[in-house]
Amino acid sequence: MTPLLARPLIETKRDGGRLGPTDWRRLMAAYAAGEVPDYQMAALAMAIYFRGLDRDETHALTDAMLRSGATLDLTHLGRPRIDKHSTGGVGDKVSLVLAPLIASLGVAVPMMSGRGLGHTGGTLDKLEAIPGFRTGLSLTEATRQLEQLDCALIGQTGEIAPADRKLYALRDATGTVESIPLISASIMSKKLAEGLTGLVLDVKYGSGAFLPERDRGLELARTMIELGADHGCPVIALLTAMDRPLGRACGNAVEVEESIMALRGEGPPDLMRVTYALGAEMLLLAGTVRDRDEARRRMEVAISSGRAAERFARIIEAQGGDPRVVDDPGLLPEAAECEVYLAPRAGVIAEVRPREIGHGIIALGGGRTRVEDVVDPSVGFVITARPGDVVRAGEPLATIYARDDAGVAAGRAALAAAIRVADEAAPPLPLIAHRITEAGVEDYDEG
């Protein structure tokens, strides 16, 4: 497909028309092959952002991106294959805890993750903070590791959905990240390529989410559940809060350290609540437990016995990393500068704004403004202040980890914008609000 032939498809979508499955298949194959330039795909992404896609079009786009590359065939494993995906948040390191935890319970977890997008961190960047850790496994290598360890933590290789790989970076650069059809097709084309028997989604809502409104989060969840059903993969979603960071650590190396502490049973309560809730859904989809209570007990035993942490160490070693970090997180990259951020006044913590925290990490050098930017894994924040806390003037609220004095100043400015101390505070959003399945939406009950 030449640029000239792509133009009528762009115009059709620009004018509110529909593209058929053959159009999407030819377009995505040509884009993956380099026959359609980025500027035309950027125009199409913007047209989709404003005009949207109906269910059939979203299905066709997902299928076209899926078929633009190879897929994993894991049926020979003979056991459930369940993945979890988050739509993106600040401080969200659940995947680092959940993947080895669920794999230690006899469920295969082929987890394909992404890099930071916008103000949110990326699982791959966090994993690569571990010295030597290699996320760029081939499908053959990933399959072999799943056979041995029931888990592979990988990035999107050139083999998997190459059309999405190119479009993913383009969306970040063109302001089209928040399109529900594009988010859904991107996530599901990769997840369906993993050969899953089930998928659990952590859909974020609140001020720090890509889609802050609750109803938009529910729409995104329903769209991905429909795409899973269309492709024979059952999907369950939880709607979880992102009006404050998850856990205390925000930044690559510090989040790995907090994940290791969580695998030892020492994780922050909010991180563990979300981890256990999503893990229970994974085990229920796998059919290995009767109910959430049994799932919770099995996960707690896997952590308290050390089995989950030991599985993480084996995964790290298999992927070229230094497994000693699990016993000694001090081997992770350490920032040159460290400064405690103090409360500017007495009062109540009214807000800890995740977007400002995320942008602060980027300012420190821990994220990207361009695809080619190199990430400094050592920088970030550890924020002990939580919404609703009563604080005194001068009380420590957070720690800044930076590479130089300029980074400390940038971190201080970010925290001043993010942490608001007031005379009173409204209650934060429910940490886990809803459970969404093909049958509908229900309020989440932790039992």
C-alpha positions as CSV (number, residue, x, y, z in Angstrom):
1,M,0.0,0.0,0.0
2,T,1.5,3.3,-1.1
3,P,1.0,6.6,0.7
4,L,-1.3,7.6,-2.1
5,L,-3.5,4.5,-1.5
6,A,-3.6,5.1,2.3
7,R,-4.9,8.7,1.9
8,P,-8.5,7.7,1.0
9,L,-8.7,5.6,4.2
10,I,-7.6,8.5,6.3
11,E,-10.1,10.7,4.6
12,T,-12.9,8.2,5.1
13,K,-12.2,8.1,8.9
14,R,-11.7,11.9,9.0
15,D,-15.2,12.3,7.6
16,G,-16.8,9.9,10.0
17,G,-16.9,6.8,7.7
18,R,-16.1,3.2,8.5
19,L,-13.2,1.1,7.4
20,G,-13.8,-2.6,6.8
21,P,-11.7,-5.6,8.0
22,T,-9.8,-5.8,4.6
23,D,-8.9,-2.1,4.8
24,W,-7.5,-2.4,8.3
25,R,-5.6,-5.6,7.5
26,R,-3.9,-4.1,4.4
27,L,-3.2,-0.8,6.2
28,M,-1.6,-2.4,9.3
29,A,0.4,-4.8,7.3
30,A,1.7,-2.0,5.1
31,Y,2.5,0.2,8.1
32,A,4.4,-2.7,9.8
33,A,6.4,-3.2,6.5
34,G,7.3,0.5,6.4
35,E,5.2,1.2,3.3
36,V,3.0,3.8,5.1
37,P,4.8,6.8,6.6
38,D,4.4,7.9,10.2
39,Y,2.9,11.2,9.2
40,Q,-0.1,9.4,7.6
41,M,-0.6,7.1,10.5
42,A,-0.5,10.1,12.8
43,A,-3.2,11.7,10.8
44,L,-5.3,8.5,11.0
45,A,-4.7,8.2,14.8
46,M,-6.0,11.8,15.2
47,A,-9.0,11.0,13.1
48,I,-9.7,8.0,15.2
49,Y,-9.3,10.1,18.4
50,F,-12.0,12.5,17.2
51,R,-14.3,10.2,15.3
52,G,-13.9,7.0,17.3
53,L,-14.4,3.4,16.1
54,D,-17.4,1.1,16.5
55,R,-17.1,-2.4,17.9
56,D,-16.6,-4.0,14.5
57,E,-13.9,-1.6,13.5
58,T,-12.1,-1.9,16.9
59,H,-12.3,-5.7,16.5
60,A,-10.9,-5.4,12.9
61,L,-8.1,-3.1,14.0
62,T,-7.1,-5.3,16.9
63,D,-7.2,-8.4,14.6
64,A,-5.1,-6.6,12.0
65,M,-2.4,-5.6,14.5
66,L,-2.4,-9.1,16.0
67,R,-2.0,-10.6,12.5
68,S,0.8,-8.2,11.5
69,G,3.2,-10.4,13.5
70,A,3.7,-13.8,15.2
71,T,1.9,-15.3,18.2
72,L,2.8,-17.6,21.0
73,D,1.5,-21.1,21.0
74,L,1.6,-22.4,24.6
75,T,-1.0,-25.1,24.5
76,H,1.7,-27.7,25.1
77,L,2.2,-26.3,28.6
78,G,-1.0,-28.1,29.7
79,R,-1.9,-25.5,32.3
80,P,-3.8,-22.2,32.5
81,R,-2.1,-19.2,31.0
82,I,-3.2,-16.0,32.6
83,D,-1.8,-12.5,32.3
84,K,-2.6,-9.2,34.0
85,H,-2.4,-5.7,32.5
86,S,-2.6,-2.2,34.0
87,T,-3.7,0.8,31.9
88,G,-1.0,2.8,33.6
89,G,-0.4,4.6,36.8
90,V,2.2,6.3,39.0
91,G,3.8,4.0,41.5
92,D,2.1,1.0,40.0
93,K,4.5,-1.8,40.4
94,V,1.9,-4.6,40.8
95,S,3.1,-6.6,37.9
96,L,6.6,-7.0,39.5
97,V,4.9,-8.6,42.5
98,L,2.0,-10.4,40.8
99,A,3.9,-12.2,38.0
100,P,6.3,-14.3,40.2
101,L,3.6,-14.7,42.9
102,I,1.0,-16.3,40.6
103,A,3.7,-18.3,38.7
104,S,4.8,-19.8,42.1
105,L,1.2,-21.1,42.4
106,G,1.3,-23.2,39.2
107,V,-0.2,-20.8,36.7
108,A,1.7,-19.8,33.6
109,V,2.2,-16.0,33.4
110,P,3.4,-14.9,29.9
111,M,3.6,-11.2,30.8
112,M,4.3,-8.8,28.0
113,S,4.7,-5.2,29.2
114,G,5.6,-1.8,27.9
115,R,7.8,1.2,28.7
116,G,6.7,4.5,30.3
117,L,3.9,6.3,28.4
118,G,3.3,9.9,29.1
119,H,3.4,10.6,32.9
120,T,3.1,6.9,33.8
121,G,6.0,4.5,34.5
122,G,6.6,1.3,32.5
123,T,7.2,-2.2,33.8
124,L,10.1,-2.8,31.3
125,D,12.0,0.3,32.6
126,K,11.5,-0.9,36.2
127,L,12.8,-4.4,35.4
128,E,15.8,-3.0,33.5
129,A,16.8,-1.2,36.7
130,I,17.9,-4.7,37.9
131,P,21.5,-5.0,36.8
132,G,21.8,-7.1,33.7
133,F,18.0,-7.8,33.4
134,R,17.1,-8.5,29.7
135,T,13.5,-7.9,28.6
136,G,14.1,-8.4,24.9
137,L,13.6,-12.2,24.8
138,S,12.6,-13.8,21.5
139,L,9.4,-15.9,21.4
140,T,11.5,-19.0,21.5
141,E,13.4,-17.9,24.6
142,A,10.1,-16.8,26.3
143,T,8.5,-20.2,25.6
144,R,11.5,-22.1,27.0
145,Q,11.4,-20.0,30.2
146,L,7.7,-20.5,30.6
147,E,8.2,-24.2,30.3
148,Q,10.8,-24.0,33.1
149,L,9.6,-21.2,35.4
150,D,5.9,-20.6,34.4
151,C,6.8,-16.9,33.9
152,A,8.5,-14.7,31.4
153,L,8.6,-10.9,31.8
154,I,9.2,-9.6,28.3
155,G,8.8,-6.6,26.1
156,Q,7.1,-6.4,22.7
157,T,9.5,-8.0,20.3
158,G,9.6,-7.2,16.6
159,E,7.8,-10.6,16.2
160,I,4.7,-9.5,18.1
161,A,2.2,-7.1,16.6
162,P,4.8,-4.9,14.9
163,A,2.1,-2.5,13.6
164,D,1.1,-1.8,17.2
165,R,4.8,-1.4,18.3
166,K,5.2,1.5,15.8
167,L,1.8,3.0,16.6
168,Y,2.3,2.8,20.4
169,A,5.3,5.2,20.2
170,L,3.5,7.4,17.7
171,R,0.4,7.9,19.9
172,D,2.6,9.2,22.7
173,A,4.1,11.8,20.4
174,T,0.9,12.9,18.8
175,G,-1.4,13.4,21.7
176,T,-3.7,10.5,20.9
177,V,-3.0,8.2,23.9
178,E,-6.5,8.8,25.4
179,S,-8.5,7.2,22.6
180,I,-10.4,4.2,23.9
181,P,-10.3,2.3,20.6
182,L,-6.6,2.8,20.2
183,I,-5.8,1.9,23.9
184,S,-8.0,-1.2,23.6
185,A,-6.6,-2.4,20.3
186,S,-3.1,-1.8,21.4
187,I,-3.4,-3.7,24.7
188,M,-5.5,-6.6,23.3
189,S,-3.4,-7.2,20.2
190,K,-0.4,-7.8,22.4
191,K,-2.3,-9.9,25.0
192,L,-4.0,-12.0,22.4
193,A,-0.7,-12.8,20.9
194,E,0.4,-14.4,24.1
195,G,-1.8,-17.4,23.7
196,L,-3.7,-16.7,26.9
197,T,-6.5,-18.7,28.5
198,G,-7.6,-15.6,30.4
199,L,-6.7,-12.0,31.1
200,V,-7.2,-9.7,34.2
201,L,-7.2,-5.9,33.6
202,D,-6.4,-3.2,36.2
203,V,-8.2,-0.2,34.7
204,K,-7.2,3.0,36.4
205,Y,-9.5,6.0,37.1
206,G,-9.0,9.2,38.9
207,S,-6.9,12.3,38.3
208,G,-3.7,10.4,37.5
209,A,-5.2,8.0,35.0
210,F,-5.1,8.4,31.2
211,L,-8.9,8.4,31.4
212,P,-9.7,10.1,34.7
213,E,-13.5,9.8,34.6
214,R,-15.1,6.7,36.1
215,D,-17.5,6.2,33.2
216,R,-14.7,6.4,30.7
217,G,-12.7,3.8,32.7
218,L,-15.7,1.5,32.6
219,E,-16.1,2.0,28.9
220,L,-12.5,1.1,28.3
221,A,-12.9,-2.1,30.5
222,R,-16.1,-3.1,28.6
223,T,-14.4,-2.6,25.2
224,M,-11.4,-4.8,26.1
225,I,-13.7,-7.4,27.6
226,E,-15.7,-7.5,24.3
227,L,-12.5,-7.8,22.3
228,G,-11.4,-10.8,24.5
229,A,-14.8,-12.4,24.0
230,D,-14.6,-11.9,20.3
231,H,-11.3,-13.7,20.2
232,G,-12.2,-16.5,22.7
233,C,-10.2,-15.1,25.7
234,P,-12.2,-14.4,28.9
235,V,-11.3,-11.1,30.4
236,I,-12.2,-9.7,33.9
237,A,-11.4,-6.1,34.9
238,L,-11.1,-4.2,38.2
239,L,-11.5,-0.5,38.3
240,T,-8.9,0.9,40.7
241,A,-8.0,4.4,41.9
242,M,-5.2,6.5,40.6
243,D,-6.0,9.8,42.3
244,R,-2.9,9.2,44.4
245,P,0.3,7.1,43.7
246,L,0.1,3.4,44.5
247,G,2.4,2.4,47.3
248,R,5.2,4.7,48.5
249,A,7.9,4.3,45.8
250,C,7.7,6.2,42.5
251,G,10.7,5.7,40.1
252,N,12.3,2.6,38.6
253,A,14.9,1.3,41.1
254,V,12.9,2.4,44.2
255,E,9.8,0.6,42.8
256,V,11.8,-2.6,42.3
257,E,12.9,-2.4,45.9
258,E,9.4,-1.9,47.1
259,S,8.3,-4.8,45.0
260,I,10.9,-7.0,46.6
261,M,9.7,-5.9,50.0
262,A,6.1,-6.8,49.0
263,L,7.2,-10.3,48.0
264,R,8.7,-10.6,51.4
265,G,5.4,-9.6,53.0
266,E,6.4,-6.1,53.8
267,G,4.6,-4.1,51.1
268,P,2.5,-1.1,51.7
269,P,-1.2,-1.9,52.5
270,D,-2.7,-0.3,49.4
271,L,-0.2,-2.1,47.1
272,M,-1.0,-5.4,48.7
273,R,-4.7,-4.9,48.5
274,V,-4.6,-4.3,44.8
275,T,-2.1,-7.1,44.2
276,Y,-4.2,-9.6,46.1
277,A,-7.4,-8.5,44.4
278,L,-6.0,-8.9,40.9
279,G,-4.2,-12.1,41.9
280,A,-7.5,-13.6,43.1
281,E,-9.1,-12.9,39.8
282,M,-6.2,-14.5,38.0
283,L,-6.4,-17.7,40.1
284,L,-10.2,-17.8,39.6
285,L,-9.8,-17.5,35.8
286,A,-7.3,-20.2,36.0
287,G,-9.8,-22.4,37.8
288,T,-7.2,-23.3,40.5
289,V,-9.2,-21.9,43.5
290,R,-12.9,-22.0,44.5
291,D,-13.2,-18.5,45.8
292,R,-11.4,-15.3,46.7
293,D,-10.8,-16.4,50.2
294,E,-8.9,-19.5,49.1
295,A,-7.0,-17.4,46.5
296,R,-6.0,-14.9,49.2
297,R,-4.8,-17.7,51.6
298,R,-2.7,-19.4,48.9
299,M,-1.1,-16.1,47.9
300,E,-0.3,-15.2,51.5
301,V,1.3,-18.6,52.0
302,A,3.4,-18.2,48.9
303,I,4.7,-14.9,50.2
304,S,5.2,-15.9,53.8
305,S,7.0,-19.1,52.9
306,G,9.5,-17.2,50.6
307,R,8.3,-19.2,47.5
308,A,7.2,-16.1,45.6
309,A,10.4,-14.2,46.3
310,E,12.5,-17.2,45.3
311,R,10.6,-17.5,42.0
312,F,11.3,-13.8,41.3
313,A,15.0,-14.5,41.9
314,R,15.0,-17.4,39.5
315,I,13.2,-15.3,36.8
316,I,15.8,-12.5,37.2
317,E,18.6,-15.0,36.8
318,A,17.0,-16.6,33.8
319,Q,16.7,-13.2,32.1
320,G,20.3,-12.2,32.7
321,G,19.9,-10.2,35.8
322,D,21.6,-10.3,39.2
323,P,19.3,-12.5,41.4
324,R,21.1,-11.2,44.6
325,V,19.0,-8.1,44.5
326,V,16.1,-10.1,46.0
327,D,18.2,-10.6,49.2
328,D,20.1,-7.3,48.9
329,P,18.2,-4.5,47.2
330,G,21.2,-2.3,47.9
331,L,22.6,-3.8,44.6
332,L,20.1,-1.7,42.7
333,P,21.2,1.6,41.2
334,E,21.5,4.3,43.8
335,A,21.0,8.0,43.2
336,A,24.0,10.3,43.9
337,E,21.8,12.9,45.8
338,C,19.1,12.4,48.4
339,E,17.0,15.0,50.2
340,V,14.0,14.8,52.5
341,Y,11.0,17.0,51.6
342,L,9.3,18.6,54.6
343,A,5.7,19.7,55.1
344,P,5.5,23.5,54.4
345,R,2.8,23.9,57.1
346,A,0.7,22.0,59.6
347,G,-2.6,20.6,58.4
348,V,-4.0,17.6,56.6
349,I,-2.7,16.0,53.4
350,A,-5.4,16.9,50.9
351,E,-3.9,15.6,47.8
352,V,-0.9,13.7,46.4
353,R,-1.3,14.3,42.7
354,P,0.0,11.5,40.6
355,R,0.4,13.4,37.4
356,E,2.7,15.9,39.0
357,I,4.7,13.1,40.6
358,G,5.0,11.4,37.2
359,H,6.1,14.5,35.5
360,G,8.6,15.1,38.3
361,I,10.2,11.7,37.7
362,I,10.6,12.7,34.0
363,A,12.2,16.0,35.1
364,L,14.6,14.0,37.3
365,G,15.6,11.9,34.3
366,G,13.7,8.8,35.3
367,G,11.2,8.9,32.3
368,R,11.1,10.0,28.7
369,T,10.0,13.0,26.7
370,R,11.2,11.4,23.5
371,V,11.4,7.7,22.5
372,E,15.2,7.8,22.3
373,D,15.7,9.3,25.8
374,V,17.9,7.2,28.1
375,V,16.3,6.6,31.5
376,D,18.2,7.0,34.8
377,P,16.9,4.1,36.9
378,S,18.2,5.5,40.2
379,V,16.0,8.7,40.5
380,G,12.6,9.1,41.9
381,F,10.6,9.6,45.1
382,V,9.6,7.7,48.1
383,I,6.4,9.4,49.4
384,T,5.3,8.5,52.9
385,A,2.5,11.1,53.1
386,R,-1.0,9.8,52.3
387,P,-4.2,11.7,51.7
388,G,-5.9,12.3,55.0
389,D,-2.7,12.2,57.1
390,V,-2.4,14.9,59.8
391,V,1.0,16.5,59.6
392,R,3.1,19.1,61.5
393,A,5.1,21.9,59.8
394,G,8.6,20.6,59.0
395,E,7.5,16.9,59.2
396,P,9.1,14.6,56.5
397,L,6.6,13.9,53.7
398,A,8.9,12.3,51.0
399,T,12.4,11.6,49.9
400,I,13.9,12.9,46.7
401,Y,16.5,10.7,44.8
402,A,18.3,12.7,42.2
403,R,21.5,12.6,40.2
404,D,22.6,16.2,41.0
405,D,21.6,19.4,42.7
406,A,19.5,20.5,39.7
407,G,17.6,17.2,40.0
408,V,17.0,17.8,43.7
409,A,15.6,21.3,42.9
410,A,13.3,19.8,40.2
411,G,12.1,17.1,42.6
412,R,11.4,19.7,45.3
413,A,9.3,21.7,42.8
414,A,7.4,18.6,41.7
415,L,6.6,17.6,45.2
416,A,5.5,21.2,46.1
417,A,3.0,21.0,43.1
418,A,1.9,17.4,44.0
419,I,1.5,17.4,47.7
420,R,-1.2,19.8,49.0
421,V,-1.5,20.5,52.7
422,A,-4.8,22.1,53.7
423,D,-7.1,22.5,56.7
424,E,-9.2,19.6,55.7
425,A,-9.3,16.9,53.1
426,A,-12.0,15.1,51.1
427,P,-11.9,11.3,51.2
428,P,-9.9,9.7,48.4
429,L,-11.5,7.5,45.8
430,P,-12.3,3.9,46.7
431,L,-9.1,1.9,46.0
432,I,-11.0,-0.8,44.2
433,A,-14.3,0.5,42.9
434,H,-15.9,-2.0,40.5
435,R,-15.5,-5.5,39.0
436,I,-16.4,-5.7,35.3
437,T,-17.1,-9.0,33.4
438,E,-18.9,-9.9,30.3
439,A,-22.1,-10.1,32.4
440,G,-21.8,-6.4,33.5
441,V,-20.5,-4.1,36.2
442,E,-20.8,-4.7,39.9
443,D,-19.5,-2.8,43.0
444,Y,-16.4,-4.5,44.3
445,D,-16.8,-6.4,47.5
446,E,-13.6,-7.6,49.1
447,G,-15.6,-10.1,51.1
